[in-house]
Amino acid sequence: MIMKPSLLEIIDSYSPSDSLEEASTIPGPWYTDQNLFNLELQTVIANSWQLAGRVDQLREPGQYVTSDIAGEPIVVVRGTDGVLRGFFNACRHHAAAVMTEPEGQAAQLRCPYHGWTYSLAGELKGTPDFSGVCNFDRAANGLLPVQTGVWENWVFVRVGDSGGTSATNEPSGNNLEGFFGADLISQIRPLGLEKLHWLERRHYQFDCNWKVFVDNYLDGGYHVPYLHKGLDSVLDYSNYTIENGRRFCLQSSPIVSDGAEPETGAVRKGDRALYYWIYPNFMINLYDGVMDTNLVVPLSVDKTEVIFDFYFPDISESARERNRASIEVGQRIQDEDVSICKSVQRGLNSRAYNAGRLSVRREAGEHLFHRLLHADLKTGLEPNARSS
């Protein structure tokens, strides 16, 4: 009988100290083991700042958005005092979701199950048919808060209790800017993202572990000439660059027009394409006057949702045709990635595969990703889980 390796053994099967020239990928079980996936939700996802919504969804008092982060139901709402607050979206009575729509506006937060009502600041205000209950502290039964912060046009929350670590054993920071880091913030600030307006959201389902999608994104354009012919026609592959920060990777390529595939060339213009990955699961893709963001949501050990939001400088009716064409180019790229990510996930389960070597020229971003993962998982591994 073959003994299943423990969670600690799986984590320790990767060597984060290897240089890129000597490094291999994280091994196959990192993508297929249920216990490791559960630990990722509790550490990597819960302890990082996760996208919960856009500022333009939450400008007025009572406007709210809901989401699911690391398996936790979350609601973010603008208070009557103008303050943005995030809460666990679980009623303190019998745990039902208090706000059930993806977004909306309400004067108060009322649970649809038994009518318990909370203020926009999360205070418990109404408990129907609850007279006679002894030793009940109403003030202690408001909605439980989560850390909430704003960066550029996005609202982020953090549901975990600790800041985690980075691959260099630096504290990740309990505040939003401390987690992202001054180097990333200083790079993004001059790009003028505030001039772009949200137009559309699309959801994509992938039959793979969430890290397969991130690896694919971070391979330095390695797969682009083989899978994305349209995109390849506008990128200068030989001058594609990869730059790692403390907790992000910027991939960048000059954009070319000679020989561009017509549909892609019409909507992917400018001097350079910029592809920012922010640990662990958020991407910002920028072309001249066009941006899309990707949020990679782990659903199960082999199922992933990727949420795309598309932004443009002009979202008026006169720009509709051009914007739709740009979105459809993005759709085609994702369609091309779906099958290869499924193929990779199938291969990761094979007895023939354990780990693969990394391209020094192309895969520095993956190397950073894997080292950050290892640091967070090793730190988050509880003593009572070491033998699981």
C-alpha positions in Angstrom: 0.0 0.0 0.0 1.3 3.4 -1.0 1.2 5.9 1.8 -0.2 9.3 0.9 2.3 12.0 1.8 1.5 14.4 4.6 0.8 18.0 4.0 4.2 19.0 5.4 5.9 16.5 3.1 4.1 18.0 0.1 5.1 21.5 1.0 8.7 20.5 1.8 8.9 18.7 -1.6 9.5 22.2 -3.1 12.9 24.0 -2.6 12.3 27.7 -2.5 16.0 28.5 -2.0 17.0 27.3 -5.5 18.0 30.0 -7.9 16.0 30.4 -11.1 18.8 28.7 -13.0 18.4 25.6 -10.7 14.7 25.8 -9.9 11.9 23.5 -10.7 8.2 24.2 -10.5 6.1 23.3 -7.5 5.4 19.6 -7.7 2.2 18.0 -9.1 0.6 17.4 -5.7 0.5 21.1 -5.0 -2.2 21.3 -7.7 -4.1 18.1 -6.8 -4.1 17.6 -3.0 -7.3 18.6 -1.2 -5.6 19.4 2.1 -3.1 21.7 0.4 -6.0 23.5 -1.4 -7.8 24.0 2.0 -4.6 25.4 3.5 -4.3 27.8 0.6 -7.8 29.2 1.3 -6.9 29.6 5.0 -3.6 31.3 4.4 -2.7 32.5 0.9 -6.2 33.8 0.0 -7.6 34.7 3.4 -4.4 36.6 4.5 -3.9 38.5 1.3 -5.9 41.6 0.1 -8.6 40.4 -2.3 -10.7 42.3 -4.8 -14.2 42.8 -3.5 -15.6 45.5 -5.8 -15.1 48.8 -7.6 -15.3 52.3 -6.0 -17.9 53.3 -8.6 -20.3 50.6 -7.2 -20.0 52.1 -3.7 -20.2 55.9 -4.1 -23.6 56.6 -2.4 -24.7 55.7 1.2 -26.3 52.3 1.3 -24.6 51.0 -1.9 -23.2 47.5 -1.3 -21.5 44.7 -3.1 -21.2 41.0 -2.0 -18.6 38.4 -2.8 -17.1 35.1 -1.6 -13.5 35.2 -0.5 -11.6 32.2 0.8 -15.0 30.5 1.3 -16.3 33.4 3.4 -19.4 35.5 2.4 -18.5 39.2 2.4 -20.5 42.4 2.0 -18.9 45.9 1.6 -21.2 48.9 2.1 -21.0 52.7 2.1 -22.2 54.1 5.4 -24.4 57.1 5.9 -21.2 58.7 7.3 -19.5 58.1 4.0 -17.2 55.4 5.4 -16.6 52.2 3.4 -16.9 49.1 5.6 -16.7 45.4 5.0 -18.4 42.7 7.0 -18.8 38.9 7.0 -22.1 38.6 5.3 -23.5 36.1 7.8 -26.4 37.0 10.1 -25.5 36.6 13.8 -28.8 34.8 14.4 -28.7 31.7 12.2 -25.9 32.5 9.8 -28.0 33.2 6.6 -26.6 35.7 4.1 -27.9 39.1 5.1 -27.5 40.7 1.6 -28.3 38.2 -1.2 -27.8 40.3 -4.3 -24.4 40.8 -6.0 -24.8 44.6 -5.6 -27.5 47.1 -4.7 -28.5 49.9 -2.4 -30.4 49.7 0.9 -31.2 51.9 3.8 -30.3 49.1 6.2 -29.0 45.5 6.0 -31.9 43.1 6.7 -31.5 39.3 6.8 -34.3 37.6 4.7 -34.4 34.6 7.0 -35.8 36.0 10.3 -35.7 39.8 9.7 -32.7 40.7 11.8 -31.7 44.1 10.8 -28.3 45.9 10.9 -27.3 49.5 10.3 -25.0 50.4 7.5 -22.3 50.5 10.1 -23.0 46.8 11.0 -24.8 47.5 14.3 -27.7 45.2 15.3 -30.8 47.3 15.3 -33.8 44.9 14.9 -34.6 41.5 16.3 -38.2 40.6 15.7 -40.0 38.4 18.3 -37.0 38.3 20.5 -38.4 39.6 23.8 -37.7 37.5 26.9 -34.3 36.4 25.8 -31.9 36.6 28.7 -28.3 37.6 28.8 -28.3 38.8 25.2 -25.8 41.6 24.4 -27.2 43.4 21.3 -24.0 45.5 21.0 -21.9 42.4 20.8 -24.0 40.9 18.0 -23.4 43.3 15.1 -22.0 42.1 11.8 -18.4 41.1 12.2 -16.0 43.4 10.3 -13.3 42.6 7.9 -10.4 44.9 6.9 -11.3 47.1 4.0 -9.2 49.4 1.8 -9.2 51.3 -1.5 -6.5 51.3 -4.1 -7.0 53.1 -7.4 -10.6 52.3 -8.4 -10.8 49.1 -6.5 -12.0 48.0 -3.1 -10.1 45.2 -1.4 -10.8 43.2 1.8 -8.8 40.9 3.9 -10.6 38.2 5.9 -7.6 36.6 7.7 -6.2 37.2 11.1 -2.5 37.5 10.2 -0.4 39.2 7.6 1.5 36.2 6.4 5.0 36.4 5.0 6.8 36.8 1.7 9.3 34.6 0.2 12.0 36.7 1.8 10.4 36.4 5.3 9.3 40.0 5.3 5.9 40.8 7.0 3.3 41.1 4.3 1.6 44.0 6.2 -1.9 44.2 7.6 -2.6 47.4 5.6 -3.4 47.5 1.9 -0.4 49.6 0.8 2.0 47.7 3.0 0.9 44.4 1.3 1.1 45.7 -2.2 4.3 47.6 -1.6 5.6 51.1 -2.6 7.3 49.8 -5.7 4.0 48.6 -7.2 2.0 51.6 -6.1 4.5 54.0 -7.6 4.5 52.2 -10.9 0.7 52.1 -11.2 0.0 55.6 -10.1 1.2 57.5 -13.2 -0.7 55.1 -15.6 -3.9 57.2 -15.3 -6.2 54.3 -14.5 -8.7 56.8 -13.1 -9.4 57.9 -16.7 -10.8 54.4 -17.6 -14.4 53.4 -17.0 -15.8 50.0 -16.3 -18.0 48.6 -19.1 -18.5 44.8 -18.7 -17.8 41.8 -16.6 -17.4 38.2 -17.9 -16.9 35.0 -16.0 -14.8 32.1 -17.3 -14.8 28.5 -15.8 -11.6 26.5 -16.0 -11.2 22.8 -15.2 -7.9 23.3 -13.4 -6.4 24.3 -10.1 -6.2 28.1 -9.7 -2.4 28.0 -9.8 -2.4 26.5 -13.3 -4.1 29.6 -14.6 -1.6 31.9 -12.7 1.3 29.8 -14.0 0.0 30.2 -17.5 -0.3 33.9 -17.1 3.3 34.2 -15.6 5.2 32.2 -18.2 6.7 35.3 -19.8 4.8 34.9 -23.0 6.3 31.5 -23.5 3.0 30.0 -24.7 1.8 33.0 -26.8 3.4 32.0 -30.2 1.9 28.6 -29.9 -1.6 29.2 -28.5 -2.5 32.9 -29.2 -1.7 33.6 -32.9 -3.6 36.8 -32.9 -2.0 38.2 -29.8 1.4 37.0 -31.0 1.0 39.1 -34.1 1.0 42.3 -32.1 3.7 41.5 -29.5 7.4 41.8 -30.1 8.2 38.4 -28.6 12.0 38.7 -28.7 11.8 41.9 -26.7 9.3 40.7 -24.1 10.6 41.5 -20.6 9.9 40.2 -17.1 10.5 42.3 -14.0 9.8 40.9 -10.5 8.9 43.1 -7.6 8.5 42.1 -3.9 5.0 40.8 -4.4 4.2 41.4 -8.1 5.5 40.7 -11.6 5.4 43.0 -14.6 5.6 41.4 -18.0 5.9 43.9 -20.8 6.2 43.8 -24.6 6.5 46.4 -27.4 3.5 46.4 -29.6 4.0 46.1 -33.4 1.6 46.8 -36.2 3.4 45.3 -39.2 2.0 41.9 -39.9 -0.7 42.2 -37.2 -3.7 40.0 -37.4 -6.5 42.5 -38.4 -8.9 41.9 -35.6 -6.3 42.0 -32.9 -4.3 44.8 -34.4 -7.3 47.0 -34.6 -7.8 47.0 -30.8 -4.4 46.2 -29.3 -2.3 49.4 -30.0 0.1 51.7 -28.4 3.8 51.5 -27.5 3.8 48.7 -25.0 1.5 46.1 -23.5 1.8 45.9 -19.7 0.8 42.8 -17.8 0.8 43.2 -14.0 0.3 40.1 -11.7 -0.2 41.0 -8.1 0.2 38.2 -5.6 -1.7 35.9 -5.3 -4.5 36.1 -7.9 -5.1 39.6 -9.4 -3.9 40.8 -12.8 -4.0 44.2 -14.6 -3.6 44.1 -18.4 -3.0 47.5 -20.1 -2.8 48.5 -23.7 -3.2 52.0 -25.1 -6.5 53.2 -23.8 -7.7 49.7 -22.9 -7.6 47.7 -19.6 -8.9 44.5 -18.4 -8.4 42.9 -15.0 -8.5 39.3 -14.0 -9.5 37.9 -10.6 -8.6 34.2 -10.2 -11.1 32.6 -7.8 -10.3 29.1 -6.5 -13.5 27.1 -6.5 -12.1 23.6 -5.7 -8.9 21.7 -6.1 -9.5 21.4 -9.9 -12.1 24.1 -10.6 -11.4 27.8 -11.1 -13.4 30.9 -12.0 -11.6 33.8 -13.6 -13.5 37.1 -13.5 -12.7 39.6 -16.2 -13.6 43.3 -16.0 -13.2 45.5 -19.1 -12.4 49.2 -18.9 -12.2 51.9 -21.6 -11.7 55.7 -21.7 -14.9 56.2 -23.6 -18.0 54.0 -22.9 -20.5 56.1 -24.9 -22.6 54.6 -27.6 -20.3 56.1 -30.2 -17.5 53.9 -28.9 -19.6 50.8 -28.5 -18.5 49.0 -31.7 -14.8 49.5 -31.0 -15.1 48.5 -27.3 -17.1 45.3 -28.2 -14.4 44.3 -30.7 -11.8 44.7 -28.0 -13.7 42.5 -25.6 -14.2 39.8 -28.2 -10.4 39.7 -28.7 -10.1 39.1 -25.0 -12.8 36.4 -25.2 -10.9 34.6 -27.9 -7.7 34.6 -25.9 -9.5 33.0 -22.9 -11.2 30.4 -25.1 -7.7 29.4 -26.3 -6.5 29.1 -22.7 -9.4 27.0 -21.4 -8.3 23.7 -23.2 -4.6 24.0 -22.4 -5.3 24.6 -18.7 -7.5 21.5 -18.6 -4.8 19.5 -20.3 -2.2 20.7 -17.8 -4.4 19.7 -14.9 -4.9 16.3 -16.3 -1.2 15.9 -16.7 -0.5 17.0 -13.2 -2.4 13.9 -12.0 -0.2 11.6 -14.0 2.3 9.3 -12.4 4.7 10.3 -15.2 4.9 13.9 -13.9 6.3 15.4 -10.7 7.8 18.8 -11.5 9.3 20.7 -14.5 12.2 23.0 -14.9 11.8 26.7 -15.5 12.9 28.8 -18.4 15.4 31.4 -17.1 14.5 33.7 -20.0 10.7 33.4 -19.6 9.6 32.1 -16.2 11.0 34.3 -13.5 7.4 35.3 -12.6 6.4 31.7 -11.9 9.5 31.3 -9.7 8.5 34.3 -7.6 4.9 33.0 -7.4 6.0 29.6 -6.2 8.4 31.0 -3.6 5.7 33.3 -2.2 3.3 30.4 -2.0 5.7 28.2 -0.2 6.5 30.9 2.4 2.8 31.5 3.2 1.9 27.8 3.3 4.8 26.9 5.5 4.1 29.7 7.9 0.4 28.9 8.0 0.7 25.2 8.5 -0.7 24.6 12.0 1.0 22.1 14.3 -2.0 19.9 14.4 -2.1 19.8 10.6 1.5 18.6 10.1 0.5 15.0 10.3 -2.6 15.3 8.1 
